[in-house]
């Protein structure tokens, strides 16, 4: 018994010393509201609900930590999940840590990450899109963009003065499913098909005092069970072969002047395999403006246009949003959007969960009022 007690207290002392040697932080966002959407579903009726997935931003909580190991090097980790306040359920296919789950090492030449992590596409658009992952934002037109993450990935980020370069390489981009709606499952390579489900992304960004921008490239390979969804009402494109490619090129910029900030960009997408199926291309252009009206009030607006000539689908989404800051951490917001669909298109205005997709050619109005708190 004495040996057991000595071992127990020794272990607790070691654990306590280890904890004090680390810097660990708990953080998160809780965000929800009440949403109204017109022309939802085939009947075309109105929909009133508490949205899932996102309001002004997705709800989440996480842990991140860092431990110096000498020589200007540190070991870091980050685990972060996403959940819905309306039912307490998890996003990203029910993953415990669906947003991020990685460990890495940082030093004078940059940082390396190993595990589930953001791709270069997400890092590029973060500071260059006014609405970001909001309910009536670019995720309504291409749901991959606010969910641009990879499983089984190795990543690098390095900052050199005002420039940041980054890249990720995934051996199997979606091992669980549910990462992006309509994309299917693509867990990893198979014998004889080493590039199946592979994904690689790369970027370069510039961040100055009043101007910034970036360019990224994102390539996903097909595999068993994989698909590519254009979110326009057309069936997802099968991507069963490792030779099938879903590629996105993103160019985005922002300019700050006084209390205002303008942001915008262009997203070009190529999907298919010329030897087995035709290439499908889409182009999205977006631009927005954010203005701090008073110290506690912010007004924002954005317009997004998408064209898919092969599917003969087009849409324009315009949205406005206002924040009232109750404190540094708590805000009330209201957002209104309107979506114009072409005759063959069925894009949905709401990225707040399923059930809101209209019939082809139907336009939609969406409105949400909500509250967001950071912790």
C-alpha positions in Angstrom: 0.0 0.0 0.0 2.8 2.4 0.8 4.4 1.8 -2.6 1.1 2.4 -4.3 0.6 5.7 -2.4 4.1 6.8 -3.2 3.6 6.0 -6.9 0.3 7.8 -6.9 1.6 11.0 -5.4 4.7 10.9 -7.6 2.5 10.5 -10.7 0.2 13.4 -9.6 3.2 15.6 -9.0 4.6 14.8 -12.5 1.2 15.5 -14.1 1.0 18.8 -12.2 4.4 19.9 -13.3 3.6 18.9 -16.9 0.3 20.9 -16.8 2.1 24.0 -15.5 4.7 23.6 -18.3 1.9 23.9 -20.9 -0.3 26.7 -22.0 -3.8 25.3 -22.6 -6.9 27.4 -23.6 -10.6 26.6 -23.8 -12.6 28.7 -26.2 -15.7 28.7 -28.3 -18.7 30.4 -29.9 -22.4 29.8 -29.3 -24.7 31.2 -32.0 -28.3 30.6 -32.9 -31.4 32.4 -34.0 -34.8 32.1 -35.6 -35.0 31.8 -39.4 -37.7 32.4 -42.0 -37.3 31.1 -45.6 -39.8 31.3 -48.5 -40.4 28.8 -51.3 -38.7 26.0 -49.3 -39.0 22.4 -50.7 -41.0 21.2 -53.7 -44.4 22.5 -52.3 -42.8 25.9 -52.2 -44.1 26.9 -48.7 -42.6 29.0 -46.0 -40.2 27.6 -43.4 -39.7 28.9 -39.9 -37.0 27.2 -37.7 -33.9 27.5 -35.6 -31.2 26.9 -38.1 -28.6 24.2 -37.7 -25.0 24.4 -38.9 -24.6 28.2 -38.8 -26.2 31.6 -37.9 -23.7 34.4 -38.2 -21.0 31.7 -37.7 -21.1 28.0 -36.7 -21.2 27.2 -32.9 -18.1 25.5 -31.6 -15.9 24.7 -28.7 -12.3 23.7 -28.6 -9.0 23.2 -26.7 -5.6 24.5 -27.9 -2.3 24.4 -26.3 1.4 25.0 -26.7 4.5 23.8 -24.9 8.0 25.2 -25.5 10.6 22.5 -26.1 13.7 24.7 -26.6 15.5 26.3 -29.4 12.5 28.5 -30.4 10.5 25.4 -31.1 7.1 24.6 -29.6 4.7 21.6 -29.8 1.1 22.6 -30.4 -2.3 21.0 -30.6 -5.8 22.0 -31.4 -9.1 20.0 -31.1 -12.3 21.8 -32.1 -15.8 20.6 -32.7 -19.0 22.1 -34.2 -22.5 21.6 -32.8 -26.0 22.8 -33.2 -27.7 24.7 -30.4 -31.2 23.7 -31.5 -30.7 20.0 -30.6 -27.2 19.8 -29.2 -26.0 17.5 -32.0 -22.7 17.5 -33.8 -21.9 18.6 -37.3 -19.3 17.2 -39.8 -21.0 13.8 -39.8 -21.2 13.5 -36.1 -17.5 13.8 -35.4 -16.4 14.6 -31.9 -13.8 17.1 -33.2 -15.1 17.8 -36.7 -13.5 21.3 -37.3 -9.9 20.5 -36.3 -8.0 17.7 -34.6 -4.2 18.1 -35.0 -0.9 18.1 -33.3 2.1 20.0 -34.7 5.4 21.7 -34.2 6.4 25.3 -34.8 9.7 27.0 -35.1 11.6 29.8 -36.9 10.8 28.4 -40.3 7.1 27.9 -39.8 4.6 25.3 -38.4 3.8 21.7 -39.4 0.5 20.1 -38.5 -0.6 16.5 -38.5 -4.3 15.4 -38.5 -7.6 16.9 -39.5 -7.1 20.5 -40.4 -8.1 23.5 -42.5 -7.1 23.6 -46.1 -5.4 26.4 -47.9 -8.7 27.3 -49.4 -10.2 28.2 -46.0 -7.1 30.2 -44.9 -7.3 32.2 -48.1 -10.9 33.2 -47.9 -11.0 33.9 -44.1 -10.0 37.6 -44.3 -11.4 38.2 -47.8 -15.1 37.4 -47.5 -17.5 39.8 -45.6 -20.1 37.2 -44.7 -17.7 34.3 -44.1 -19.5 31.1 -43.0 -22.8 33.0 -42.3 -26.1 31.5 -43.1 -26.7 33.5 -46.3 -23.1 33.5 -47.5 -20.9 31.7 -50.0 -21.7 28.4 -48.3 -25.2 28.7 -49.9 -23.6 28.5 -53.3 -20.7 26.2 -52.6 -21.0 24.4 -49.3 -17.4 23.1 -49.5 -15.9 26.6 -48.9 -16.8 27.1 -45.2 -16.1 23.4 -44.7 -12.7 23.3 -46.4 -11.0 20.7 -44.2 -9.1 17.4 -44.8 -8.7 14.2 -42.7 -5.4 12.4 -42.7 -3.5 15.5 -43.6 0.0 17.0 -43.2 0.0 20.8 -43.4 2.5 23.7 -43.3 2.1 27.4 -42.6 5.0 29.9 -42.7 4.9 33.7 -42.4 7.7 35.8 -43.9 7.1 39.5 -43.2 3.7 40.3 -44.7 3.5 37.1 -46.7 2.1 33.7 -45.6 2.6 30.5 -47.6 0.8 27.3 -46.8 0.1 23.8 -48.1 -1.7 20.6 -47.1 -1.5 17.1 -48.3 -4.2 14.5 -47.4 -3.9 10.7 -47.9 -7.7 10.4 -47.5 -9.7 13.6 -47.3 -12.9 12.3 -45.7 -12.7 9.2 -43.5 -16.0 9.5 -41.8 -18.4 11.2 -44.3 -20.5 14.3 -43.9 -17.6 16.7 -44.2 -19.4 18.5 -47.1 -23.0 17.8 -48.2 -23.3 15.6 -51.2 -19.6 14.8 -51.5 -19.8 11.2 -50.3 -17.1 9.3 -48.5 -13.5 9.2 -49.6 -11.4 7.5 -46.8 -8.0 6.8 -48.4 -5.8 5.0 -50.9 -6.3 1.4 -51.9 -3.7 -1.2 -53.2 -3.0 -0.3 -56.8 -4.6 3.1 -56.4 -2.3 5.2 -54.3 -3.8 8.6 -55.3 -7.4 7.6 -54.5 -9.1 10.2 -52.2 -5.9 12.3 -52.2 -6.2 16.0 -51.7 -3.6 18.7 -51.9 -3.9 22.5 -51.5 -1.5 25.4 -51.6 -1.7 29.2 -51.1 0.2 32.4 -50.8 -1.3 35.4 -48.9 -0.3 39.0 -48.4 -1.5 41.0 -45.4 -0.7 44.7 -45.2 -2.0 47.5 -43.1 -4.7 48.5 -45.6 -4.6 45.9 -48.3 -4.4 42.1 -48.5 -5.2 39.1 -50.6 -4.3 35.7 -51.6 -4.5 32.9 -54.2 -5.0 29.2 -53.5 -5.4 26.0 -55.4 -7.3 23.0 -54.2 -7.4 19.5 -55.9 -9.4 16.5 -54.7 -9.1 13.1 -56.3 -12.0 10.7 -56.6 -12.4 7.3 -54.9 -15.0 4.7 -54.0 -18.2 6.4 -52.8 -17.0 9.9 -53.7 -19.0 12.5 -55.5 -18.9 16.2 -56.5 -21.9 18.4 -55.7 -22.5 21.8 -57.4 -25.4 22.5 -55.0 -27.5 23.8 -58.0 -30.2 21.1 -57.8 -28.5 18.8 -60.3 -27.5 15.3 -59.1 -23.9 15.0 -57.7 -21.3 14.0 -60.2 -19.8 10.5 -59.4 -16.1 10.5 -58.7 -15.4 6.8 -58.3 -12.0 6.8 -59.9 -8.7 8.2 -58.7 -8.4 9.9 -62.1 -11.5 12.0 -61.4 -10.5 15.5 -60.2 -12.4 18.2 -58.4 -10.2 21.4 -58.5 -10.8 24.9 -57.2 -8.8 28.1 -57.9 -9.5 31.0 -55.6 -8.3 34.6 -55.8 -9.5 36.9 -53.1 -8.6 40.4 -51.8 -9.6 43.0 -49.2 -9.0 46.8 -48.8 -9.6 48.8 -45.6 -10.2 52.5 -45.6 -11.3 54.3 -42.4 -14.2 52.5 -40.8 -15.0 50.5 -44.0 -13.6 47.3 -45.5 -14.2 46.0 -49.0 -13.7 42.3 -49.8 -14.2 40.1 -52.8 -12.9 37.4 -55.1 -13.3 34.8 -57.8 -13.6 31.1 -57.4 -13.2 28.8 -60.5 -14.0 25.1 -60.3 -13.3 22.2 -62.7 -14.7 18.8 -62.1 -14.6 15.6 -64.1 -12.3 13.4 -66.2 -12.1 14.1 -69.9 -11.4 10.4 -70.7 -14.7 9.2 -69.0 -17.0 12.1 -68.4 -17.2 15.8 -69.5 -15.6 18.5 -67.5 -18.0 20.7 -65.6 -17.0 24.2 -64.8 -18.4 26.8 -62.5 -17.4 30.4 -61.7 -18.4 32.3 -58.6 -17.6 36.0 -58.1 -18.4 37.8 -54.8 -17.9 41.2 -53.3 -18.9 42.9 -50.1 -18.6 45.9 -47.8 -18.4 46.1 -44.0 -18.8 49.5 -42.2 -18.6 50.3 -38.5 -21.5 52.8 -38.1 -20.9 53.3 -34.4 -18.6 51.7 -31.8 -21.4 49.2 -31.1 -23.0 48.9 -34.6 -21.7 47.2 -37.7 -23.4 47.0 -41.1 -22.4 44.6 -43.9 -23.6 43.7 -47.4 -22.5 41.2 -50.1 -23.4 40.0 -53.6 -22.5 36.6 -54.9 -23.0 35.5 -58.5 -22.5 31.9 -59.8 -22.6 30.6 -63.4 -22.4 26.9 -64.4 -22.7 26.7 -68.2 -22.7 22.9 -68.5 -25.6 22.6 -66.1 -27.3 25.8 -67.5 -27.6 27.0 -63.9 -27.1 30.6 -62.6 -27.9 32.4 -59.5 -27.4 35.7 -57.7 -27.4 36.0 -53.9 -27.6 39.4 -52.2 -27.5 39.7 -48.4 -27.3 42.4 -45.8 -26.5 42.0 -42.1 -26.3 44.2 -39.0 -24.6 43.6 -35.7 -25.3 45.3 -32.4 -22.5 44.7 -29.9 -23.8 44.3 -26.3 -20.2 43.7 -25.1 -16.9 42.6 -26.4 -18.1 39.0 -26.5 -21.9 39.2 -27.1 -23.7 40.5 -30.1 -27.3 40.6 -31.5 -27.6 40.3 -35.3 -30.2 40.4 -38.1 -29.6 39.2 -41.6 -31.7 39.3 -44.8 -30.9 37.7 -48.1 -32.6 37.2 -51.5 -31.6 34.6 -54.0 -32.5 34.7 -57.7 -32.3 31.3 -59.5 -32.3 30.8 -63.2 -35.0 28.5 -64.7 -32.9 25.3 -64.3 -31.2 26.2 -61.0 -32.2 25.2 -57.5 -29.6 26.8 -55.3 -30.8 27.3 -51.7 -30.4 30.6 -49.9 -29.9 29.0 -46.5 -26.8 27.2 -45.3 -28.6 26.7 -42.0 -29.5 23.0 -42.6 -31.5 20.8 -44.9 -35.1 21.1 -46.1 -34.9 24.6 -47.6 -33.9 23.7 -51.2 -36.5 25.2 -53.6 -37.9 23.8 -56.8 -36.0 24.7 -60.0 -36.3 28.3 -61.0 -37.8 29.5 -57.7 -36.4 32.6 -55.9 -36.0 32.7 -52.2 -36.1 35.2 -49.4 -34.4 34.4 -46.1 -34.3 36.3 -42.8 -32.8 35.5 -39.5 -32.4 37.2 -36.1 -30.0 35.8 -33.6 -27.5 36.1 -30.8 -23.8 35.2 -30.7 -21.5 34.9 -27.7 -17.8 34.2 -27.6 -16.1 32.5 -24.7 
